[in-house]
C-alpha cells in the first residue's frame, strides 16, 4: 500500500471516530441541572490521572480547588500535587454570559475557553499550552464534567493535537470528603 493510501486511510478513520462523539443536547432532560457556580463555590478536592494515547496511566495527581464568585464573575484557584513530586498552579478567571454559557482564561490557556452546560453535564473546550520536558505544545482540550450528586462530579478530558487524541485525563471531584487537602508533595 502506498504512503498516500495509508495517509488517506488514517484521515478517514480519524474522521469516523470523531463523528461518533457525544453532543451536549444528549443531557438536557434532568430534574436538577448542574450549576458550576454553586458547585465550584468554596473548597473542592479532586483526584485524577493522565493516560497516554495507549491508555497507560502516565501520571496521578490530587488537586485542591478554591472557588469564589462575585455575581457572574468567578475565580477557581487550582493547586495540583503530582505523584512525581511536581506541584503546579492554574487560576481560572470565569464569566457567566447572559445565554448561560461561560468564558474562561488561565495562565496556560491560549485564547478563550468556552463552556456550555445542559442538564447534569458541562462541556469546556480550550487550547492549552502544555510543557513536557522543556518543550511547549499547543493541545486541544475537550473537557466534560458530569454531576453525580450534590457533592460529586466526574470529569473526562480528551487531549488532542492536530485532531488526534494524545492523552486523556480523568478526575473525581468531591465537596463532602473529610480530608480537605491533598497529601504533601513529599508523599509519593
Backbone as numpy.savetxt, mean C-alpha at the origin, in Angstrom:
# Nx Ny Nz CAx CAy CAz Cx Cy Cz
11.74 -20.33 -32.01 10.88 -19.16 -32.01 11.78 -17.92 -32.01
11.45 -16.97 -32.83 12.28 -15.78 -32.93 12.07 -14.88 -31.72
13.03 -13.98 -31.52 12.95 -13.05 -30.40 11.72 -12.16 -30.49
11.33 -11.77 -31.69 10.14 -10.91 -31.88 8.89 -11.66 -31.44
8.75 -12.94 -31.80 7.59 -13.72 -31.41 7.53 -13.90 -29.90
8.67 -14.15 -29.30 8.73 -14.30 -27.83 8.31 -12.99 -27.16
8.82 -11.88 -27.65 8.49 -10.57 -27.10 6.99 -10.31 -27.21
6.39 -10.58 -28.39 4.95 -10.40 -28.57 4.14 -11.31 -27.66
4.58 -12.53 -27.47 3.90 -13.47 -26.58 3.92 -12.95 -25.14
5.02 -12.40 -24.71 5.12 -11.83 -23.36 4.17 -10.66 -23.20
4.13 -9.77 -24.17 3.24 -8.59 -24.10 1.77 -9.03 -24.06
1.39 -9.99 -24.89 0.01 -10.47 -24.92 -0.34 -11.12 -23.58
0.55 -11.93 -23.04 0.31 -12.58 -21.75 0.14 -11.56 -20.64
1.01 -10.55 -20.59 0.90 -9.51 -19.57 -0.41 -8.74 -19.71
-0.84 -8.48 -20.92 -2.10 -7.77 -21.16 -3.27 -8.59 -20.67
-3.27 -9.89 -20.94 -4.36 -10.76 -20.48 -4.40 -10.85 -18.97
-3.26 -10.97 -18.35 -3.21 -11.05 -16.89 -3.71 -9.76 -16.26
-3.28 -8.62 -16.77 -3.68 -7.34 -16.17 -5.15 -7.04 -16.44
-5.76 -7.61 -17.48 -7.17 -7.34 -17.77 -8.08 -8.09 -16.81
-7.58 -9.00 -16.01 -8.39 -9.76 -15.07 -8.39 -9.12 -13.68
-8.07 -7.85 -13.58 -7.97 -7.22 -12.28 -9.34 -6.89 -11.71
-9.35 -6.62 -10.42 -10.55 -6.26 -9.70 -10.87 -4.79 -9.91
-12.16 -4.48 -9.99 -12.60 -3.10 -10.09 -13.15 -2.65 -8.75
-12.99 -1.39 -8.44 -13.45 -0.84 -7.17 -14.96 -0.98 -7.01
-15.70 -0.90 -8.13 -17.16 -1.03 -8.08 -17.62 -2.40 -7.58
-16.74 -3.39 -7.58 -17.09 -4.72 -7.08 -17.44 -4.71 -5.60
-17.11 -3.63 -4.88 -17.25 -3.58 -3.43 -18.28 -2.56 -2.95
-19.20 -2.15 -3.78 -20.09 -1.05 -3.40 -21.20 -1.46 -2.43
-21.64 -2.70 -2.39 -22.77 -3.08 -1.57 -22.35 -3.59 -0.19
-22.21 -2.67 0.78 -21.95 -3.04 2.18 -22.73 -2.07 3.08
-22.99 -2.52 4.30 -23.74 -1.69 5.25 -22.91 -0.53 5.78
-21.66 -0.81 6.17 -20.80 0.22 6.76 -19.58 0.43 5.88
-19.54 1.51 5.09 -18.38 1.74 4.23 -17.12 2.06 5.03
-15.98 1.72 4.44 -14.66 1.96 5.03 -14.36 3.46 4.99
-14.19 4.05 6.16 -13.88 5.47 6.28 -12.42 5.59 6.73
-11.50 5.88 5.80 -10.08 5.92 6.19 -9.77 7.06 7.14
-10.54 8.14 7.08 -10.34 9.23 8.05 -10.59 8.74 9.47
-11.63 7.99 9.67 -11.96 7.48 11.00 -10.96 6.40 11.41
-10.66 5.48 10.49 -9.76 4.37 10.85 -8.35 4.85 11.15
-7.82 5.72 10.30 -6.44 6.20 10.49 -6.39 7.51 11.27
-7.18 7.60 12.31 -7.14 8.73 13.24 -6.65 8.18 14.57
-5.45 8.60 14.97 -4.84 8.04 16.17 -3.78 7.01 15.81
-3.53 6.12 16.76 -2.44 5.16 16.62 -2.94 3.84 16.02
-2.20 3.35 15.03 -2.47 2.06 14.40 -1.13 1.35 14.26
-1.14 0.05 14.44 0.07 -0.74 14.24 -0.21 -1.77 13.15
0.81 -2.08 12.36 0.64 -3.06 11.28 1.89 -3.93 11.16
1.68 -5.14 10.66 2.76 -6.08 10.40 2.68 -6.47 8.94
3.83 -6.60 8.29 3.78 -6.91 6.88 4.98 -7.66 6.37
4.91 -7.97 5.08 6.00 -8.65 4.40 6.03 -8.21 2.95
7.22 -8.32 2.36 7.43 -8.03 0.94 7.79 -9.35 0.29
7.10 -9.66 -0.81 7.42 -10.86 -1.59 7.92 -10.42 -2.95
8.99 -11.04 -3.41 9.53 -10.68 -4.72 8.68 -11.28 -5.84
9.12 -11.11 -7.08 8.36 -11.56 -8.25 8.06 -13.06 -8.25
8.86 -13.85 -7.53 8.63 -15.30 -7.47 7.88 -15.71 -6.20
7.34 -14.72 -5.47 6.57 -14.91 -4.24 7.42 -15.29 -3.02
8.73 -15.23 -3.13 9.59 -15.48 -1.98 9.56 -14.25 -1.07
9.37 -14.48 0.23 9.38 -13.37 1.19 10.80 -12.85 1.29
10.98 -11.57 0.94 12.31 -10.97 0.98 12.51 -10.08 2.20
11.43 -9.56 2.77 11.55 -8.71 3.96 10.27 -8.84 4.79
10.45 -8.66 6.09 9.31 -8.58 7.01 9.47 -7.28 7.79
8.35 -6.74 8.26 8.43 -5.46 8.97 7.22 -5.24 9.86
7.38 -4.28 10.74 6.30 -3.77 11.58 6.28 -2.27 11.35
5.10 -1.66 11.36 5.01 -0.22 11.14 4.06 0.39 12.17
4.50 1.49 12.77 3.68 2.28 13.67 3.18 3.49 12.90
1.88 3.73 12.98 1.27 4.83 12.24 0.54 5.73 13.23
0.78 7.01 13.11 0.07 8.01 13.91 -0.66 8.92 12.93
-1.99 8.88 12.97 -2.80 9.68 12.06 -3.48 10.82 12.78
-3.53 11.97 12.13 -4.26 13.12 12.69 -4.93 13.87 11.54
-6.11 14.39 11.82 -6.92 15.06 10.80 -7.41 16.40 11.31
-7.39 17.37 10.43 -8.00 18.68 10.66 -8.97 18.89 9.51
-10.25 18.62 9.74 -11.21 18.68 8.66 -10.91 17.61 7.63
-10.71 18.00 6.39 -10.42 17.05 5.32 -8.94 16.93 5.01
-8.08 17.49 5.85 -6.63 17.40 5.67 -6.05 16.47 6.75
-5.25 15.51 6.34 -4.72 14.55 7.29 -3.23 14.30 7.10
-2.61 13.84 8.18 -1.20 13.45 8.18 -1.12 12.04 8.74
-0.45 11.15 8.02 -0.16 9.81 8.52 1.35 9.69 8.64
1.83 9.67 9.87 3.28 9.52 10.12 3.56 8.04 10.34
4.36 7.45 9.44 4.66 6.02 9.49 6.13 5.80 9.86
6.36 4.85 10.77 7.72 4.46 11.15 7.82 2.95 10.95
8.68 2.54 10.01 8.85 1.14 9.64 10.06 0.53 10.34
9.88 -0.65 10.93 10.97 -1.42 11.54 11.10 -2.71 10.73
12.18 -2.83 9.95 12.40 -4.02 9.13 13.18 -5.07 9.90
12.97 -6.34 9.54 13.62 -7.44 10.24 15.14 -7.43 10.08
15.68 -6.70 9.10 17.13 -6.62 8.94 17.75 -5.46 9.74
16.92 -4.77 10.55 17.42 -3.68 11.39 17.19 -2.29 10.82
16.82 -2.18 9.55 16.58 -0.86 8.97 15.32 -0.23 9.58
15.39 1.06 9.81 14.22 1.84 10.24 14.03 2.93 9.20
12.80 3.08 8.70 12.54 4.13 7.72 11.22 4.83 8.07
11.04 5.99 7.45 9.89 6.84 7.75 9.20 7.26 6.46
7.90 7.45 6.55 7.13 8.06 5.45 6.05 8.90 6.12
5.89 10.12 5.64 4.87 11.02 6.16 3.92 11.40 5.03
2.72 10.85 5.10 1.69 11.14 4.11 0.96 12.42 4.45
0.76 13.27 3.48 -0.11 14.46 3.57 -1.31 14.13 2.71
-2.48 13.95 3.32 -3.67 13.52 2.60 -4.73 14.61 2.58
-5.50 14.65 1.50 -6.63 15.58 1.36 -7.82 14.81 0.83
-8.96 14.97 1.53 -10.20 14.38 1.03 -10.87 15.41 0.14
-11.22 15.00 -1.06 -11.84 15.88 -2.06 -13.36 15.85 -1.94
-14.03 16.81 -2.56 -15.49 16.91 -2.46 -16.21 15.71 -3.07
-15.57 15.02 -4.02 -16.20 13.84 -4.62 -15.96 12.57 -3.79
-15.29 12.70 -2.63 -15.03 11.56 -1.75 -13.71 10.88 -2.01
-13.00 11.26 -3.08 -11.70 10.67 -3.36 -10.64 11.34 -2.48
-9.43 10.80 -2.50 -8.32 11.35 -1.72 -7.13 11.62 -2.63
-6.34 12.61 -2.27 -5.04 12.86 -2.88 -4.01 12.81 -1.78
-2.80 12.37 -2.12 -1.77 12.26 -1.11 -0.39 12.46 -1.68
0.48 12.96 -0.82 1.90 13.12 -1.15 2.74 12.65 0.02
3.93 12.17 -0.28 4.90 11.76 0.73 6.30 11.97 0.16
7.30 11.87 1.01 8.67 12.17 0.62 9.15 11.34 -0.57
8.78 10.07 -0.62 9.26 9.17 -1.67 8.22 8.88 -2.75
7.12 9.64 -2.74 6.07 9.48 -3.75 6.29 10.52 -4.84
6.27 10.07 -6.09 6.48 10.95 -7.23 5.11 11.44 -7.70
4.91 12.73 -7.69 3.62 13.28 -8.10 2.58 13.09 -7.01
1.35 12.91 -7.43 0.21 12.81 -6.52 -0.34 11.40 -6.48
-0.57 10.89 -5.28 -1.25 9.61 -5.11 -2.74 9.86 -5.17
-3.48 8.96 -5.79 -4.92 9.10 -5.92 -5.59 7.91 -5.21
-6.51 8.22 -4.32 -7.23 7.19 -3.57 -8.72 7.28 -3.76
-9.35 6.12 -3.89 -10.81 6.05 -4.04 -11.32 4.91 -3.18
-12.52 5.06 -2.65 -13.09 3.98 -1.85 -14.48 3.63 -2.34
-14.85 2.40 -2.02 -16.17 1.90 -2.37 -16.47 0.77 -1.39
-17.53 0.90 -0.65 -17.88 -0.15 0.31 -16.77 -0.34 1.34
-16.32 -1.58 1.52 -15.29 -1.88 2.50 -13.87 -1.81 1.93
-13.72 -1.34 0.68 -12.41 -1.32 0.01 -11.95 0.10 -0.26
-10.62 0.27 -0.23 -9.98 1.54 -0.57 -8.80 1.23 -1.49
-8.74 1.91 -2.63 -7.64 1.72 -3.58 -6.82 3.00 -3.66
-5.50 2.85 -3.53 -4.57 3.98 -3.56 -3.53 3.67 -4.63
-3.39 4.55 -5.63 -2.43 4.32 -6.71 -1.44 5.47 -6.77
-0.15 5.12 -6.93 0.88 6.15 -6.95 2.19 5.58 -7.49
3.10 6.51 -7.79 4.44 6.17 -8.23 5.39 6.37 -7.05
6.22 5.38 -6.78 7.11 5.42 -5.63 8.56 5.40 -6.10
9.38 6.22 -5.48 10.82 6.18 -5.73 11.41 5.21 -4.71
11.83 4.05 -5.19 12.29 2.97 -4.34 13.81 2.85 -4.45
14.50 2.91 -3.31 15.96 2.78 -3.30 16.32 1.36 -2.87
17.07 0.67 -3.75 17.53 -0.68 -3.48 19.02 -0.72 -3.77
19.81 -1.01 -2.73 21.27 -1.09 -2.86 21.85 0.14 -3.57
21.49 1.33 -3.08 21.97 2.62 -3.58 21.51 2.96 -5.00
20.61 2.17 -5.56 20.02 2.47 -6.87 18.57 2.90 -6.64
18.12 3.93 -7.38 16.76 4.41 -7.25 15.93 3.95 -8.45
14.74 3.40 -8.16 13.84 2.91 -9.20 12.47 3.55 -9.00
11.80 3.87 -10.09 10.43 4.35 -10.02 9.51 3.17 -10.29
8.64 2.86 -9.32 7.73 1.74 -9.44 6.29 2.23 -9.26
5.36 1.52 -9.88 3.94 1.83 -9.74 3.37 0.99 -8.60
2.61 1.64 -7.73 2.01 0.97 -6.59 0.49 0.94 -6.78
-0.09 -0.24 -6.68 -1.53 -0.41 -6.71 -1.91 -1.02 -5.36
-2.34 -0.15 -4.46 -2.52 -0.44 -3.05 -4.00 -0.64 -2.75
-4.36 -1.82 -2.23 -5.75 -2.13 -1.90 -5.87 -2.43 -0.42
-6.78 -1.72 0.27 -7.07 -1.98 1.68 -8.50 -2.49 1.78
-8.69 -3.51 2.64 -10.01 -4.10 2.85 -10.30 -4.10 4.35
-11.35 -3.38 4.76 -11.68 -3.33 6.18 -12.41 -4.62 6.57
-11.87 -5.31 7.57 -12.47 -6.56 8.04 -13.52 -6.28 9.13
-13.19 -5.39 10.04 -14.11 -4.93 11.08 -13.61 -3.58 11.55
-14.17 -3.04 12.62 -13.79 -1.69 13.03 -12.33 -1.57 13.47
-11.68 -2.68 13.80 -10.30 -2.65 14.29 -9.25 -3.16 13.30
-9.64 -3.96 12.32 -8.66 -4.64 11.47 -8.86 -4.35 9.99
-7.73 -4.18 9.31 -7.71 -3.93 7.87 -6.60 -4.77 7.25
-6.92 -5.43 6.13 -5.91 -6.15 5.35 -5.51 -5.27 4.18
-4.24 -5.34 3.80 -3.73 -4.52 2.70 -2.88 -5.39 1.80
-3.11 -5.26 0.49 -2.30 -5.95 -0.52 -1.91 -4.93 -1.56
-0.63 -4.82 -1.80 -0.12 -3.85 -2.75 0.70 -4.56 -3.81
0.37 -4.29 -5.06 1.14 -4.81 -6.17 2.12 -3.73 -6.62
3.39 -4.08 -6.72 4.45 -3.16 -7.14 4.90 -3.59 -8.53
4.83 -2.66 -9.50 5.21 -3.05 -10.86 6.14 -2.02 -11.49
6.88 -2.48 -12.47 7.80 -1.66 -13.26 7.52 -1.96 -14.72
7.20 -0.93 -15.49 6.88 -1.07 -16.91 5.76 -2.09 -17.13
4.78 -2.11 -16.21 3.63 -2.99 -16.34 3.84 -4.41 -15.88
5.03 -4.75 -15.41 5.32 -6.11 -14.95 5.46 -6.11 -13.43
4.72 -6.99 -12.74 4.78 -7.06 -11.29 6.17 -7.51 -10.85
6.78 -6.71 -9.96 8.11 -7.05 -9.45 8.08 -7.46 -7.99
7.02 -7.09 -7.27 6.92 -7.46 -5.86 5.48 -7.25 -5.40
5.20 -7.81 -4.23 3.89 -7.64 -3.61 4.12 -7.40 -2.12
3.35 -6.48 -1.56 3.43 -6.16 -0.14 2.10 -6.52 0.50
2.14 -7.23 1.61 0.93 -7.60 2.35 1.07 -7.08 3.77
0.00 -6.42 4.26 -0.01 -5.86 5.61 -1.28 -6.23 6.34
-1.19 -6.32 7.66 -2.35 -6.50 8.53 -2.32 -5.37 9.55
-3.34 -4.49 9.51 -3.45 -3.37 10.44 -4.35 -3.75 11.61
-3.99 -3.27 12.81 -4.81 -3.54 13.99 -4.82 -2.32 14.90
-6.01 -1.80 15.20 -6.17 -0.66 16.10 -6.42 -1.09 17.53
-6.72 -2.35 17.76 -7.16 -2.79 19.07 -6.07 -3.49 19.87
-4.99 -3.87 19.25 -3.98 -4.69 19.92 -3.47 -4.05 21.21
-3.16 -4.88 22.18 -2.62 -4.40 23.45 -1.17 -3.93 23.31
-0.43 -4.54 22.37 0.95 -4.14 22.14 0.91 -3.01 21.11
1.11 -1.78 21.55 0.95 -0.63 20.67 2.27 -0.07 20.18
3.27 -0.91 20.06 4.52 -0.47 19.44 5.23 -1.66 18.82
6.05 -1.37 17.84 6.81 -2.42 17.19 8.00 -2.81 18.06
8.52 -4.01 17.85 9.75 -4.40 18.57 10.88 -3.47 18.19
11.82 -3.32 19.07 12.99 -2.46 18.82 13.72 -2.95 17.59
14.43 -2.02 16.93 15.18 -2.37 15.73 16.30 -3.37 16.03
16.66 -3.54 17.29 17.70 -4.50 17.66 17.20 -5.94 17.66
15.87 -6.10 17.81 15.31 -7.46 17.82 15.10 -7.91 16.38
15.69 -9.01 16.02 15.56 -9.50 14.63 14.83 -10.80 14.58
